[in-house]
Amino acid sequence: MDEKYAELRLAVETAELVDAHAHNIVPLDSTIPFLSCFSEASGKALSFVPSTLNFKRSLRDIAELYGSELSIEGIQEYRNSKGIETISKRCFTAAGISSVLIDDGFELEKMLHIEQHKNIVPFVGRILRIEHLAEQILDEKWEELDNAVKVFGLKSIAAYRSGLEINPNVTAKEFEDALAEVLLDGNPVRITNKNFIDYIFVRSLEVALSFDWPIQIHTGFGDKDLDLRQANPLHLRNLLEDDRFLDSRIVLLHASYPFSREASHLASIYHQVYLDFGLAIPKLSVHGMISTVKELLELAPIKKVMFSTDGCAFPETFYLGAKRAREVVFSVLRDACNEGDLSIPEALEAVTDIFSENSKKLYKIDSDATYRVPRHVSETLKKSNNHEKQELSSTQQEIVLVRVLWIDASGQHRCRVVPRIRFDNFVKENGLGLTCASMAMSSSMDGPAEDTNLTGTGEIRLMPDLSTRCRIPWVMQEEMVLADMHLKPGHAWEYCPRETLRRVSKLLKQEFNLVMNAGFENEFYLLKSRVRNGEEEWVPFDTSHYCSTSAYDAASPILHEIVNSLDSLNIDVEQLHPEAGNGQFEIALRYTTCTNAADNLIYAREVVRAVARKHGLLATFMPKYNLDDIGSGSHVHISLSENGHNVFAASDGSSKHGMSKIGQEFMAGVLHHLPSLLAFTAPIPNSYDRIQPNMWSGAYLCWGKENREAPLRTACPPGVPDGIVSNFEIKALDGCGNPYLALAAVLASGIHGLRTHLSLPDPIDDNPDMLRDKLQRLPVSLTESVEALEKDAVLEALLGEKLLVAIKGVRKAEIKHYSQNKDAYKKLIHYY
């Protein structure tokens, strides 16, 4: 995509959607065939629906949303397993619909009551269908409308019954004769008499004027009951010229397709005519949708063109309408900019007008009653060079909640959530209260572990780091921010992981004028749920091989959404691919300063898990989710810079190993402390099921040049001169580790290497397991790594004695729990 239109693309993708015309959803046990989701056809004509362009395209869209098999059967199996409320919320959340106006006069079998839709979408209003109301009155079935759902307008389907050439001057006598004819037909009443329909239409226009309501009119295509010749909106001209209705507001539905140009003409010359393009999107081909919207905008004012989904019966129709509308509107507005019709600022204004503002103004939807999807403006698209998260100051009024995140000693992500107003007025200055026991909790218990010296007594403050404040890509109206731990505002707590990393980083800068950079590789499994013998189990999403194209294709909708979400957070992805495990993938993040890298890793994990959950899957970074499959690591690449220049690499080819003296000493320190480092980088017993020989995880105390069996691997990536090493990789690190503590421990080890000028042993160029008699094995259990840490006075001095006491106490609690509960590790997929 041309970078010129990145701002427009983001505005379209994150725009709030007000769905101004839709119908009720039906429960899963309705007999309405699911094929009706894709077409206006009925009866035998439905058998041809699977060969339509809309069906083929939409089936892929729905399967991608649900993470189901690409088939009607696979989608229906998913629907049945989740229930109507779950899939409805998924569809509406993915669609970004904040408000919906429902015409519940189109009666469907077992349809949900209009008020039940409030459980699905934040704001629901009613549109009264006048023909249905008249039929109910004549059938003596009409009941007074409840006040739970407010009426925002009227609607007519005269096009279906007698056509749009409405006579605005039907007399009372003609109406009485028509009524008598209608009553003679008996019950249930279905009104088709033209004089009757024209009369109640005119009376409804008068009612709409008195209540200041718009009136929607079905125009253009529909089901087989419609005579398309009578659905041309040009037939409305006599009505539009009537002086009584010059102040009315008439909405032509469905883009009037195939009479879109005629509709555009009417909207351009009659101030009371507005246009709605629902149903045309998504039912037409991609070309048809784009050309139809372009035709509407050829003459019609943008302020008169509105979005709707015409969603009906199936929540998927709402999602499809919203998804395609975003794509089509972007394409149309981009072309308008290319052709000189619009400037980009004008196109950005058009986005909000078409998707929400025009409907809000026309139907008088109280904006205070709706949730609004945050929209980025141009300032929020500019990426800072140091990868700081952007504050979305221009959209503060649109945010409802703010998540305040911290990572505990066991590496678990935790949060408190507060209303945005309270956050801005109080929390960002004063913080949130949190028990001191928060840094003494293990993966198995939400209480303080023994021997941590931390208890439920005492409280700290979670202080938001506003530089990390950002909009959550996968949830509307929410932001998230990372927090530091303070004793009181302005006074850091010595157990705070983020402060520990900053403190040790500052030491490296003060003593050696160096900055440590880091780039993480995130390995994770995508798992799907299935029930066997009455019990839920999680199985791999895919069973393809390493870098399999089919595995990538299967997961591409999820991976695309992950990458887009990360991009919105200014987190750069360098590459991604399927890994060797069944359903395993890897996403490599670009390197940055170690403090930013840790922040990015936290947000990346949040994104991966949330997007997978959105698609009905579970993403886990657990080291060894399946003891018989490949493990997942969180390998980190480390380099050093001085004044912005990489000083880990040798300056020329004379270096023995391609590293500078500084680089060798730093890496030697990491190698020297590696056994005790594992207490930070491999913090649970399950971590050691992964760190095994011949598993590319690094099981022996050694290093190697491009040796993926070594725990430390020097790397010469593309673009670096041959023989020069730009960074080294630490493989013995996994997704259960707190990245702030892990990087702080790496930093402390490297500082020790620099201070004492440690030297590297010779590299191991073969499989270390072939030299196992000559090499020291890394700790084979968490018990051994904790024992090594207890003997490591250097790390204790640099990281802090109290913090290490807590860390060792938490690790011992992990050892005890998982040794006494052999199958407890299986629950870790839900924690990491």
Stockholm file with secondary structure:
# STOCKHOLM 1.0

chainA/1-832         MDEKYAELRLAVETAELVDAHAHNIVPLDSTIPFLSCFSEASGKALSFVPSTLNFKRSLRDIAELYGSELSIEGIQEYRNSKGIETISKRCFTAAGISSVLIDDGFELEKMLHIEQHKNIVPFVGRILRIEHLAEQILDEKWEELDNAVKVFGLKSIAAYRSGLEINPNVTAKEFEDALAEVLLDGNPVRITNKNFIDYIFVRSLEVALSFDWPIQIHTGFGDKDLDLRQANPLHLRNLLEDDRFLDSRIVLLHASYPFSREASHLASIYHQVYLDFGLAIPKLSVHGMISTVKELLELAPIKKVMFSTDGCAFPETFYLGAKRAREVVFSVLRDACNEGDLSIPEALEAVTDIFSENSKKLYKIDSDATYRVPRHVSETLKKSNNHEKQELSSTQQEIVLVRVLWIDASGQHRCRVVPRIRFDNFVKENGLGLTCASMAMSSSMDGPAEDTNLTGTGEIRLMPDLSTRCRIPWVMQEEMVLADMHLKPGHAWEYCPRETLRRVSKLLKQEFNLVMNAGFENEFYLLKSRVRNGEEEWVPFDTSHYCSTSAYDAASPILHEIVNSLDSLNIDVEQLHPEAGNGQFEIALRYTTCTNAADNLIYAREVVRAVARKHGLLATFMPKYNLDDIGSGSHVHISLSENGHNVFAASDGSSKHGMSKIGQEFMAGVLHHLPSLLAFTAPIPNSYDRIQPNMWSGAYLCWGKENREAPLRTACPPGVPDGIVSNFEIKALDGCGNPYLALAAVLASGIHGLRTHLSLPDPIDDNPDMLRDKLQRLPVSLTESVEALEKDAVLEALLGEKLLVAIKGVRKAEIKHYSQNKDAYKKLIHYY
#=GR chainA/1-832 SS CCGGGHHHHHHHHHCCEEEEEECCBCCTTCCSCGGGGSCSCCGGGGGGGGGSHHHHHHHHHHHHHHTCCSSHHHHHHHHHHHCHHHHHHHHHHHHTEEEEEEETTSCCTTCCCGGGGGGTSSEEEEEEEHHHHHHHHHTTCCCCCCSSSCEEEEEECHHHHTCSCCCTTCCHHHHHHHHHHHHHTCSSCCCCCHHHHHHHHHHHHHHHHHHTCCEEECCSCCSTTCCGGGGCGGGGHHHHHCGGGTTCCEEECGGGTTCHHHHHHHHHHCTTEEEECEEHHHHSCHHHHHHHHHHHHHHSCGGGEECCCCCCBSHHHHHHHHHHHHHHHHHHHHHHHHTTSCCHHHHHHHHHIIIIIHHHHHHTCCGGGSCCCCCCCGGGGCCCTTCCCCCCGGGGGGCCEEEEEEECTTCCEEEEEEEHHHIIIIIHHHCEEEEGGGGGEETTEEEECTTSSCCSSCEEEEEECGGGCEECTTSTTEEEEEEEEEEETTEECTTCHHHHHHHHHHHHHHHHCCEEEEEEEEEEEEEEEEEETTEEEEEESCCCCTTCHHHHHHHHHHHHHHHHHHHHTTCCEEEEEECSSTTEEEEEECCEEHHHHHHHHHHHHHHHHHHHHHTTCEEECCTTSSTTSCCCCCCEEEEEEETTEECSBCSSTTSSSSBCHHHHHHHHHHHHHHHHHHHHHSCSTTHHHHSCTTTTSCCBSCEEESCTTSSEEEECCTTSCTTCCCEEEECSCCTTSCHHHHHHHHHHHHHHHHHHTCCCCCCCCSCGGGGTTTSCBCCSSHHHHHHHHHTCHHHHHHHCHHHHHHHHHHHHHHHHHHHHCTTGGGGGGGTC
#=GC SS_cons         CCGGGHHHHHHHHHCCEEEEEECCBCCTTCCSCGGGGSCSCCGGGGGGGGGSHHHHHHHHHHHHHHTCCSSHHHHHHHHHHHCHHHHHHHHHHHHTEEEEEEETTSCCTTCCCGGGGGGTSSEEEEEEEHHHHHHHHHTTCCCCCCSSSCEEEEEECHHHHTCSCCCTTCCHHHHHHHHHHHHHTCSSCCCCCHHHHHHHHHHHHHHHHHHTCCEEECCSCCSTTCCGGGGCGGGGHHHHHCGGGTTCCEEECGGGTTCHHHHHHHHHHCTTEEEECEEHHHHSCHHHHHHHHHHHHHHSCGGGEECCCCCCBSHHHHHHHHHHHHHHHHHHHHHHHHTTSCCHHHHHHHHHIIIIIHHHHHHTCCGGGSCCCCCCCGGGGCCCTTCCCCCCGGGGGGCCEEEEEEECTTCCEEEEEEEHHHIIIIIHHHCEEEEGGGGGEETTEEEECTTSSCCSSCEEEEEECGGGCEECTTSTTEEEEEEEEEEETTEECTTCHHHHHHHHHHHHHHHHCCEEEEEEEEEEEEEEEEEETTEEEEEESCCCCTTCHHHHHHHHHHHHHHHHHHHHTTCCEEEEEECSSTTEEEEEECCEEHHHHHHHHHHHHHHHHHHHHHTTCEEECCTTSSTTSCCCCCCEEEEEEETTEECSBCSSTTSSSSBCHHHHHHHHHHHHHHHHHHHHHSCSTTHHHHSCTTTTSCCBSCEEESCTTSSEEEECCTTSCTTCCCEEEECSCCTTSCHHHHHHHHHHHHHHHHHHTCCCCCCCCSCGGGGTTTSCBCCSSHHHHHHHHHTCHHHHHHHCHHHHHHHHHHHHHHHHHHHHCTTGGGGGGGTC
//
